[in-house]
Amino acid sequence: MAKLEKQQSDKLFITIAEGALRQSVPEGTPDAQKRTWQAGGKSGVKNELVYNAVVGMITDVTFYDGEHEGKKFQTLNIQLDAEEGAPAPVISAGIDTKYAGDLMKKLPNVNFDEEVRIRPFSYIPNGKEKPTTGVELMQRDPVTGNFTKKVESFFDSYDEQAKKFISKNGLPTPQGDVTRYVSDDWKIYFLQVKRFLVDYTKENISARFQVANLPKPVEYDKTNGMNPDDIPFN
């Protein structure tokens, strides 16, 4: 009797939401947690395996443009090396989230020849109302071998004396008198920042992996097969 086999994916997609790495799984999966979500006036429940962090070598950085229920969206996808016999983890973050923005700011300072530890976070500091959200990237200390070497932002740094972030390496800065900015002014500014980070990541990070992932040419071995120069073409 004929038997159909389901196609197995070579990638395992893990999203970043509510300060954690989350893998959607069928209901009843052991250790899965239920999470109620709300977005765009809609709500639902997801069954997820929740992870604090992931460690691996980054092997690709891409963007995905999709559409759901008539609304277009874009995600940043960071692929890690796979364990033998397992699909490659792909960390996915919506491009409009602070998680994606934080990742794009730090990726240029990552040493892609070494493993990186990726840990999302979201917490409300004492005395604050809004959460502090982002993604911590750590690499191994060359002496201890522990993940204690913090990857800093390539595009801004915090000035303790001025108590504000200073832009660098081309990151757009607010123009004019920011004390007179209204909500729409900030929306335009943050849109400029997002577009800048996406373009920079595509041109300087994604491009390097596109070259690295190209199939390597097969070198001719005289002990195996015919020399291409010996092939008659007429």
C-alpha positions, 0 to 999 in steps of 0.5 A: 500500500502506498504511503505518503511521507510529509516533507521535513523542513531543514529549518526550525523557525523561532520567533522573538516575543515578550522577551523570549525565544518561542517555537510554535508547537501543536497543542499537547506538546510536552513543556509547551506554554500557552500564550495569549496574543493581541495584534491589530485588533485581533487576539488568539492563543499560541502553544509554544516552547519557550527558550531563554537563549540560543548559542551557535554560529551565524550562517545567514542573515536574510529578510522575508517579505510576507502578507497575512490577511491583506497586511504586508510584513517583513521579518529579520531572520538570523540562521544558526548552524545546525546540529547533526541530523537537526534542522537549522534554527532561524531566529525571526523578529518582526522588522518593526519591533525593538528586537529587530532594531537592536539586532541590526545595530549589533550585527556589524560588531559580531565576529562571525567566525565565532559562536554567539549567544542570543538572548532577548529581554524585556523588563520594566526598570524601577521607577519606569512605566515602559519596558526596556526591550532588546536582544543581548549578544554575547561572544566567548572571552578568549581567555576563559571561554565563557560568554562574557564578551558583550557585543555593543551597538555599532550605531549608537552609544550612551553618553553618561554625562549627557544622559542620552544616546549618541548616533554614529556610523551614519545612523540618522539623527533627529533634525530640528528642535526635538522639543517641538516634536509631536507623535508624527515627527517621531514616527517619521524619524524612527521610520528613517532609522528602520530603513537605514538599518535594513539597507545597511544590513542587506548591503553589509551583513546579508551580502557577505553570507550570500557570497559565502553560501555560493556553491564552490566551483569543482576543481578538475582532478586528472584521476577522476574524469575527463579533462574539460580541455579534451572535450570536442566541441565541433 
